[in-house]
Amino acid sequence: MIHIRTLIAFLLLLPLPEAYASDWKVIGASQVDKETVEVLFFDAESVKQQDDTVRVWVEGVPKKTLGDIFNQKHNEKLIEAVASKLVTGYVPPYVMLQSLKGKYSNTKVFDDDRLDVMSEEVIVNIMDVRITSKIYYEIDCKEERIAPLSVILYRKDGSLKQSSDSHSPKYSYIVPDSNGERLSQVLSPKR
């Protein structure tokens, strides 16, 4: 007869199913304090849609952290992953947003932004990076409102700073030209 401890130990050694994999995509940036800008990513794999409501995880990563990793010499893993995305014709949702179309007055600016955003997505998806925050949002697409359901903040050393869940979410109307609006534009069903 198998002992329960042996069974638990065996189960803990099994790899996680791919269903738990994340697919982080850039959605914007935010000024955290005087020195820190964080790039915001949404997890395309965590998107849950029911009628006119969408729920999604968003995480923040310091822009400096991404730049430091990007600027490391001989980072073949990163270069190969970005090249693979380029070959497939991948275009990040962020650079396709209607609200950013005017920014791309020429192809070079679009190509540069596409490459920068793609590189940031690859870094967050394949490397161990320090995150500053994770927030689980609910978006009311019909009423154009957004509410944080769960907020997790981390210290610079990666330890938990603060965590809170909202059992009765406080909705705010989505502010034009904000990260919330961009998130809503990418995730809300088209009418």
C-alpha atoms as an extended CHARMM CRD file, in Angstrom:
* protein
*
       191  EXT
         1         1  MET       CA              0.0000000000        0.0000000000        0.0000000000  PROA      1               0.0000000000
         2         2  ILE       CA              1.3170000000        3.4520000000       -0.9660000000  PROA      2               0.0000000000
         3         3  HSD       CA              1.8950000000        5.7890000000        1.9200000000  PROA      3               0.0000000000
         4         4  ILE       CA              0.2410000000        9.1800000000        1.6440000000  PROA      4               0.0000000000
         5         5  ARG       CA              3.6150000000       10.9480000000        2.1410000000  PROA      5               0.0000000000
         6         6  THR       CA              5.1350000000        9.0390000000       -0.7660000000  PROA      6               0.0000000000
         7         7  LEU       CA              2.1900000000        9.9570000000       -2.9690000000  PROA      7               0.0000000000
         8         8  ILE       CA              2.3990000000       13.6370000000       -2.0110000000  PROA      8               0.0000000000
         9         9  ALA       CA              6.1650000000       13.6840000000       -2.6270000000  PROA      9               0.0000000000
        10        10  PHE       CA              5.6180000000       12.1150000000       -6.0590000000  PROA      10              0.0000000000
        11        11  LEU       CA              2.9230000000       14.6470000000       -6.9770000000  PROA      11              0.0000000000
        12        12  LEU       CA              5.1480000000       17.5500000000       -5.9430000000  PROA      12              0.0000000000
        13        13  LEU       CA              7.8430000000       16.3650000000       -8.3400000000  PROA      13              0.0000000000
        14        14  LEU       CA              5.5380000000       16.3550000000      -11.3670000000  PROA      14              0.0000000000
        15        15  PRO       CA              5.8720000000       19.3220000000      -13.7260000000  PROA      15              0.0000000000
        16        16  LEU       CA              3.0390000000       21.7990000000      -13.7970000000  PROA      16              0.0000000000
        17        17  PRO       CA              0.6700000000       21.3570000000      -16.7410000000  PROA      17              0.0000000000
        18        18  GLU       CA              1.0260000000       23.9040000000      -19.5340000000  PROA      18              0.0000000000
        19        19  ALA       CA             -2.3720000000       25.3000000000      -18.6370000000  PROA      19              0.0000000000
        20        20  TYR       CA             -0.6250000000       27.1820000000      -15.8350000000  PROA      20              0.0000000000
        21        21  ALA       CA              1.8640000000       28.8700000000      -18.1620000000  PROA      21              0.0000000000
        22        22  SER       CA              1.6310000000       32.6250000000      -18.4710000000  PROA      22              0.0000000000
        23        23  ASP       CA              1.8280000000       34.6760000000      -21.6450000000  PROA      23              0.0000000000
        24        24  TRP       CA              2.6900000000       38.2200000000      -20.5430000000  PROA      24              0.0000000000
        25        25  LYS       CA              2.0090000000       41.0050000000      -23.0570000000  PROA      25              0.0000000000
        26        26  VAL       CA              2.8630000000       44.7180000000      -22.6980000000  PROA      26              0.0000000000
        27        27  ILE       CA             -0.1090000000       46.9850000000      -22.0320000000  PROA      27              0.0000000000
        28        28  GLY       CA              1.5640000000       50.2220000000      -20.9140000000  PROA      28              0.0000000000
        29        29  ALA       CA              3.8170000000       51.8530000000      -18.3280000000  PROA      29              0.0000000000
        30        30  SER       CA              3.3880000000       53.6610000000      -15.0560000000  PROA      30              0.0000000000
        31        31  GLN       CA              5.4960000000       56.1300000000      -13.0580000000  PROA      31              0.0000000000
        32        32  VAL       CA              5.7420000000       54.5290000000       -9.6120000000  PROA      32              0.0000000000
        33        33  ASP       CA              7.9160000000       57.2030000000       -7.9810000000  PROA      33              0.0000000000
        34        34  LYS       CA             10.5270000000       59.7900000000       -9.0220000000  PROA      34              0.0000000000
        35        35  GLU       CA             13.0610000000       57.1200000000      -10.0130000000  PROA      35              0.0000000000
        36        36  THR       CA             10.9300000000       54.1540000000      -11.0360000000  PROA      36              0.0000000000
        37        37  VAL       CA              8.9210000000       53.5340000000      -14.1690000000  PROA      37              0.0000000000
        38        38  GLU       CA              7.3420000000       50.1130000000      -14.4020000000  PROA      38              0.0000000000
        39        39  VAL       CA              6.2320000000       48.4120000000      -17.5910000000  PROA      39              0.0000000000
        40        40  LEU       CA              2.8140000000       46.8060000000      -17.2270000000  PROA      40              0.0000000000
        41        41  PHE       CA              2.0280000000       43.3950000000      -18.6880000000  PROA      41              0.0000000000
        42        42  PHE       CA             -1.2530000000       41.4910000000      -18.8590000000  PROA      42              0.0000000000
        43        43  ASP       CA             -1.3520000000       37.7120000000      -18.8040000000  PROA      43              0.0000000000
        44        44  ALA       CA             -3.1440000000       36.5970000000      -21.9740000000  PROA      44              0.0000000000
        45        45  GLU       CA             -3.5090000000       33.1040000000      -20.4920000000  PROA      45              0.0000000000
        46        46  SER       CA             -5.3660000000       34.3750000000      -17.4120000000  PROA      46              0.0000000000
        47        47  VAL       CA             -8.0850000000       36.2580000000      -19.3240000000  PROA      47              0.0000000000
        48        48  LYS       CA            -11.5420000000       35.1460000000      -18.2180000000  PROA      48              0.0000000000
        49        49  GLN       CA            -14.5180000000       36.5090000000      -20.1140000000  PROA      49              0.0000000000
        50        50  GLN       CA            -18.1740000000       36.1860000000      -19.1810000000  PROA      50              0.0000000000
        51        51  ASP       CA            -20.7040000000       38.2570000000      -21.0800000000  PROA      51              0.0000000000
        52        52  ASP       CA            -19.5560000000       41.9060000000      -20.8310000000  PROA      52              0.0000000000
        53        53  THR       CA            -17.0660000000       41.2720000000      -18.0080000000  PROA      53              0.0000000000
        54        54  VAL       CA            -13.3820000000       40.4270000000      -18.3650000000  PROA      54              0.0000000000
        55        55  ARG       CA            -10.9380000000       39.4500000000      -15.6070000000  PROA      55              0.0000000000
        56        56  VAL       CA             -7.1590000000       39.5000000000      -16.0590000000  PROA      56              0.0000000000
        57        57  TRP       CA             -3.8760000000       39.5710000000      -14.1410000000  PROA      57              0.0000000000
        58        58  VAL       CA             -1.5500000000       42.5360000000      -14.7000000000  PROA      58              0.0000000000
        59        59  GLU       CA              2.0130000000       42.7270000000      -13.3840000000  PROA      59              0.0000000000
        60        60  GLY       CA              4.5200000000       45.5520000000      -13.1890000000  PROA      60              0.0000000000
        61        61  VAL       CA              8.2360000000       45.1760000000      -13.8920000000  PROA      61              0.0000000000
        62        62  PRO       CA             10.7490000000       48.0140000000      -13.4530000000  PROA      62              0.0000000000
        63        63  LYS       CA             11.8050000000       49.4200000000      -16.8340000000  PROA      63              0.0000000000
        64        64  LYS       CA             15.4040000000       49.5190000000      -15.5660000000  PROA      64              0.0000000000
        65        65  THR       CA             15.3120000000       45.7630000000      -14.8610000000  PROA      65              0.0000000000
        66        66  LEU       CA             14.1570000000       45.0840000000      -18.4140000000  PROA      66              0.0000000000
        67        67  GLY       CA             16.8310000000       47.4100000000      -19.8200000000  PROA      67              0.0000000000
        68        68  ASP       CA             19.5750000000       45.7870000000      -17.7570000000  PROA      68              0.0000000000
        69        69  ILE       CA             18.6290000000       42.3250000000      -19.0450000000  PROA      69              0.0000000000
        70        70  PHE       CA             18.2490000000       43.5560000000      -22.6210000000  PROA      70              0.0000000000
        71        71  ASN       CA             21.6740000000       45.2010000000      -22.5620000000  PROA      71              0.0000000000
        72        72  GLN       CA             23.5200000000       42.1040000000      -21.3110000000  PROA      72              0.0000000000
        73        73  LYS       CA             26.0440000000       40.9130000000      -23.8650000000  PROA      73              0.0000000000
        74        74  HSD       CA             25.7150000000       37.4870000000      -25.4400000000  PROA      74              0.0000000000
        75        75  ASN       CA             22.1530000000       36.8570000000      -24.3660000000  PROA      75              0.0000000000
        76        76  GLU       CA             21.5160000000       34.2150000000      -27.0450000000  PROA      76              0.0000000000
        77        77  LYS       CA             18.3120000000       32.9270000000      -25.4480000000  PROA      77              0.0000000000
        78        78  LEU       CA             16.7010000000       36.3760000000      -25.6810000000  PROA      78              0.0000000000
        79        79  ILE       CA             17.9650000000       37.0390000000      -29.2090000000  PROA      79              0.0000000000
        80        80  GLU       CA             16.7120000000       33.6630000000      -30.4610000000  PROA      80              0.0000000000
        81        81  ALA       CA             13.2690000000       34.1210000000      -28.8990000000  PROA      81              0.0000000000
        82        82  VAL       CA             12.8240000000       37.6270000000      -30.3470000000  PROA      82              0.0000000000
        83        83  ALA       CA             14.0630000000       36.4770000000      -33.7730000000  PROA      83              0.0000000000
        84        84  SER       CA             11.5810000000       33.6060000000      -33.6950000000  PROA      84              0.0000000000
        85        85  LYS       CA              8.7000000000       36.0010000000      -33.0170000000  PROA      85              0.0000000000
        86        86  LEU       CA              9.8680000000       38.3180000000      -35.8100000000  PROA      86              0.0000000000
        87        87  VAL       CA              9.9940000000       35.4430000000      -38.3040000000  PROA      87              0.0000000000
        88        88  THR       CA              6.4210000000       34.4280000000      -37.4690000000  PROA      88              0.0000000000
        89        89  GLY       CA              5.2120000000       37.9990000000      -38.0630000000  PROA      89              0.0000000000
        90        90  TYR       CA              4.0780000000       38.4870000000      -34.4560000000  PROA      90              0.0000000000
        91        91  VAL       CA              2.8620000000       41.9920000000      -33.6380000000  PROA      91              0.0000000000
        92        92  PRO       CA              2.2910000000       42.7820000000      -29.9340000000  PROA      92              0.0000000000
        93        93  PRO       CA             -1.2760000000       43.9210000000      -29.1360000000  PROA      93              0.0000000000
        94        94  TYR       CA              0.1140000000       47.1220000000      -27.5950000000  PROA      94              0.0000000000
        95        95  VAL       CA              1.5350000000       48.4650000000      -30.8580000000  PROA      95              0.0000000000
        96        96  MET       CA             -1.7410000000       47.6710000000      -32.6650000000  PROA      96              0.0000000000
        97        97  LEU       CA             -3.8920000000       49.8280000000      -30.3770000000  PROA      97              0.0000000000
        98        98  GLN       CA             -5.9550000000       52.3920000000      -32.2530000000  PROA      98              0.0000000000
        99        99  SER       CA             -5.0330000000       55.0430000000      -29.6810000000  PROA      99              0.0000000000
       100       100  LEU       CA             -1.3470000000       54.6770000000      -30.6490000000  PROA      100             0.0000000000
       101       101  LYS       CA             -1.7570000000       54.6500000000      -34.4310000000  PROA      101             0.0000000000
       102       102  GLY       CA             -0.9380000000       58.3750000000      -34.7580000000  PROA      102             0.0000000000
       103       103  LYS       CA              2.4090000000       57.7600000000      -33.0560000000  PROA      103             0.0000000000
       104       104  TYR       CA              3.5780000000       55.6630000000      -36.0020000000  PROA      104             0.0000000000
       105       105  SER       CA              4.0310000000       58.2980000000      -38.6720000000  PROA      105             0.0000000000
       106       106  ASN       CA              6.5810000000       56.1180000000      -40.4170000000  PROA      106             0.0000000000
       107       107  THR       CA              7.4700000000       52.4490000000      -40.6350000000  PROA      107             0.0000000000
       108       108  LYS       CA             10.7830000000       52.8150000000      -38.7810000000  PROA      108             0.0000000000
       109       109  VAL       CA              9.1050000000       54.1380000000      -35.6200000000  PROA      109             0.0000000000
       110       110  PHE       CA              6.5620000000       51.2820000000      -35.7620000000  PROA      110             0.0000000000
       111       111  ASP       CA              9.2910000000       48.6660000000      -36.3250000000  PROA      111             0.0000000000
       112       112  ASP       CA             11.4010000000       50.0650000000      -33.4620000000  PROA      112             0.0000000000
       113       113  ASP       CA              8.4590000000       50.0480000000      -31.0310000000  PROA      113             0.0000000000
       114       114  ARG       CA              7.4210000000       46.5730000000      -32.1800000000  PROA      114             0.0000000000
       115       115  LEU       CA             10.9310000000       45.2580000000      -31.5200000000  PROA      115             0.0000000000
       116       116  ASP       CA             11.2110000000       47.0040000000      -28.1140000000  PROA      116             0.0000000000
       117       117  VAL       CA              7.8210000000       45.7480000000      -26.9260000000  PROA      117             0.0000000000
       118       118  MET       CA              8.4660000000       42.2550000000      -28.2680000000  PROA      118             0.0000000000
       119       119  SER       CA             11.8240000000       42.1570000000      -26.4370000000  PROA      119             0.0000000000
       120       120  GLU       CA             10.1840000000       43.2140000000      -23.1570000000  PROA      120             0.0000000000
       121       121  GLU       CA              7.5300000000       40.5030000000      -23.5540000000  PROA      121             0.0000000000
       122       122  VAL       CA             10.1590000000       37.8550000000      -24.2570000000  PROA      122             0.0000000000
       123       123  ILE       CA             12.2440000000       38.9210000000      -21.2350000000  PROA      123             0.0000000000
       124       124  VAL       CA              9.2630000000       38.6610000000      -18.8780000000  PROA      124             0.0000000000
       125       125  ASN       CA              8.1330000000       35.3280000000      -20.3180000000  PROA      125             0.0000000000
       126       126  ILE       CA             11.4490000000       33.4590000000      -20.4230000000  PROA      126             0.0000000000
       127       127  MET       CA             13.6120000000       35.0570000000      -17.7270000000  PROA      127             0.0000000000
       128       128  ASP       CA             13.3780000000       35.3710000000      -13.9880000000  PROA      128             0.0000000000
       129       129  VAL       CA             12.6020000000       39.0600000000      -13.4820000000  PROA      129             0.0000000000
       130       130  ARG       CA             11.7740000000       41.0540000000      -10.3700000000  PROA      130             0.0000000000
       131       131  ILE       CA              8.1820000000       42.2530000000      -10.3660000000  PROA      131             0.0000000000
       132       132  THR       CA              6.8940000000       45.1340000000       -8.2710000000  PROA      132             0.0000000000
       133       133  SER       CA              3.1620000000       44.4300000000       -8.3960000000  PROA      133             0.0000000000
       134       134  LYS       CA              0.4680000000       42.0020000000       -9.4910000000  PROA      134             0.0000000000
       135       135  ILE       CA             -3.1490000000       43.0980000000       -9.7620000000  PROA      135             0.0000000000
       136       136  TYR       CA             -6.1910000000       41.0500000000      -10.7360000000  PROA      136             0.0000000000
       137       137  TYR       CA             -8.6370000000       43.3520000000      -12.5350000000  PROA      137             0.0000000000
       138       138  GLU       CA            -12.2590000000       43.0560000000      -13.4890000000  PROA      138             0.0000000000
       139       139  ILE       CA            -13.3710000000       45.1510000000      -16.4600000000  PROA      139             0.0000000000
       140       140  ASP       CA            -17.0300000000       45.9460000000      -17.0590000000  PROA      140             0.0000000000
       141       141  CYS       CA            -16.8470000000       46.4120000000      -20.8260000000  PROA      141             0.0000000000
       142       142  LYS       CA            -20.4520000000       47.5770000000      -21.2640000000  PROA      142             0.0000000000
       143       143  GLU       CA            -20.2370000000       50.3400000000      -18.6430000000  PROA      143             0.0000000000
       144       144  GLU       CA            -16.5260000000       51.0480000000      -19.3370000000  PROA      144             0.0000000000
       145       145  ARG       CA            -15.4850000000       50.5890000000      -15.7140000000  PROA      145             0.0000000000
       146       146  ILE       CA            -12.5770000000       48.7910000000      -14.0380000000  PROA      146             0.0000000000
       147       147  ALA       CA            -12.0000000000       47.4340000000      -10.5200000000  PROA      147             0.0000000000
       148       148  PRO       CA             -9.0230000000       45.7870000000       -8.8010000000  PROA      148             0.0000000000
       149       149  LEU       CA            -10.0460000000       42.4790000000       -7.2190000000  PROA      149             0.0000000000
       150       150  SER       CA             -6.6750000000       41.5160000000       -5.7820000000  PROA      150             0.0000000000
       151       151  VAL       CA             -3.5380000000       43.6220000000       -5.2730000000  PROA      151             0.0000000000
       152       152  ILE       CA             -0.0980000000       42.2200000000       -4.4360000000  PROA      152             0.0000000000
       153       153  LEU       CA              2.8910000000       44.5320000000       -3.9430000000  PROA      153             0.0000000000
       154       154  TYR       CA              6.5170000000       43.4080000000       -3.6500000000  PROA      154             0.0000000000
       155       155  ARG       CA              9.6090000000       44.9660000000       -2.0820000000  PROA      155             0.0000000000
       156       156  LYS       CA             12.8010000000       45.5280000000       -4.0930000000  PROA      156             0.0000000000
       157       157  ASP       CA             14.2080000000       42.2690000000       -2.7100000000  PROA      157             0.0000000000
       158       158  GLY       CA             11.1740000000       40.3880000000       -4.0900000000  PROA      158             0.0000000000
       159       159  SER       CA              9.5310000000       39.7190000000       -0.7240000000  PROA      159             0.0000000000
       160       160  LEU       CA              5.8500000000       40.3970000000       -0.1850000000  PROA      160             0.0000000000
       161       161  LYS       CA              5.1390000000       43.9760000000        0.8790000000  PROA      161             0.0000000000
       162       162  GLN       CA              1.3350000000       43.9980000000        0.8720000000  PROA      162             0.0000000000
       163       163  SER       CA             -1.5490000000       41.8530000000       -0.3190000000  PROA      163             0.0000000000
       164       164  SER       CA             -5.2780000000       42.5330000000       -0.3430000000  PROA      164             0.0000000000
       165       165  ASP       CA             -8.4150000000       41.0830000000       -1.8860000000  PROA      165             0.0000000000
       166       166  SER       CA            -11.6680000000       42.9020000000       -2.5000000000  PROA      166             0.0000000000
       167       167  HSD       CA            -14.8730000000       40.9680000000       -1.9000000000  PROA      167             0.0000000000
       168       168  SER       CA            -16.9490000000       43.9340000000       -3.0240000000  PROA      168             0.0000000000
       169       169  PRO       CA            -14.9370000000       45.6230000000       -5.7870000000  PROA      169             0.0000000000
       170       170  LYS       CA            -14.9270000000       49.4120000000       -6.1340000000  PROA      170             0.0000000000
       171       171  TYR       CA            -15.3770000000       50.2450000000       -9.7890000000  PROA      171             0.0000000000
       172       172  SER       CA            -13.9910000000       53.3870000000      -11.3880000000  PROA      172             0.0000000000
       173       173  TYR       CA            -14.8210000000       54.6520000000      -14.8410000000  PROA      173             0.0000000000
       174       174  ILE       CA            -11.9780000000       53.9980000000      -17.2640000000  PROA      174             0.0000000000
       175       175  VAL       CA             -9.9320000000       57.1450000000      -17.8010000000  PROA      175             0.0000000000
       176       176  PRO       CA             -9.2240000000       58.0520000000      -21.4510000000  PROA      176             0.0000000000
       177       177  ASP       CA             -5.6050000000       57.5720000000      -22.5970000000  PROA      177             0.0000000000
       178       178  SER       CA             -4.8220000000       55.4380000000      -19.5390000000  PROA      178             0.0000000000
       179       179  ASN       CA             -3.4280000000       51.9540000000      -19.0550000000  PROA      179             0.0000000000
       180       180  GLY       CA             -6.9440000000       50.8960000000      -18.0490000000  PROA      180             0.0000000000
       181       181  GLU       CA             -8.2820000000       52.1230000000      -21.3850000000  PROA      181             0.0000000000
       182       182  ARG       CA             -5.5740000000       50.2520000000      -23.2940000000  PROA      182             0.0000000000
       183       183  LEU       CA             -6.2970000000       47.0880000000      -21.3160000000  PROA      183             0.0000000000
       184       184  SER       CA             -9.9990000000       47.4690000000      -22.0490000000  PROA      184             0.0000000000
       185       185  GLN       CA             -9.3630000000       48.1020000000      -25.7670000000  PROA      185             0.0000000000
       186       186  VAL       CA             -7.3300000000       44.9050000000      -26.0700000000  PROA      186             0.0000000000
       187       187  LEU       CA             -9.5640000000       42.6460000000      -23.9590000000  PROA      187             0.0000000000
       188       188  SER       CA            -13.1430000000       43.8710000000      -24.2300000000  PROA      188             0.0000000000
       189       189  PRO       CA            -15.2840000000       42.1600000000      -26.8470000000  PROA      189             0.0000000000
       190       190  LYS       CA            -15.8880000000       44.2920000000      -29.9050000000  PROA      190             0.0000000000
       191       191  ARG       CA            -19.4250000000       45.5380000000      -30.4070000000  PROA      191             0.0000000000
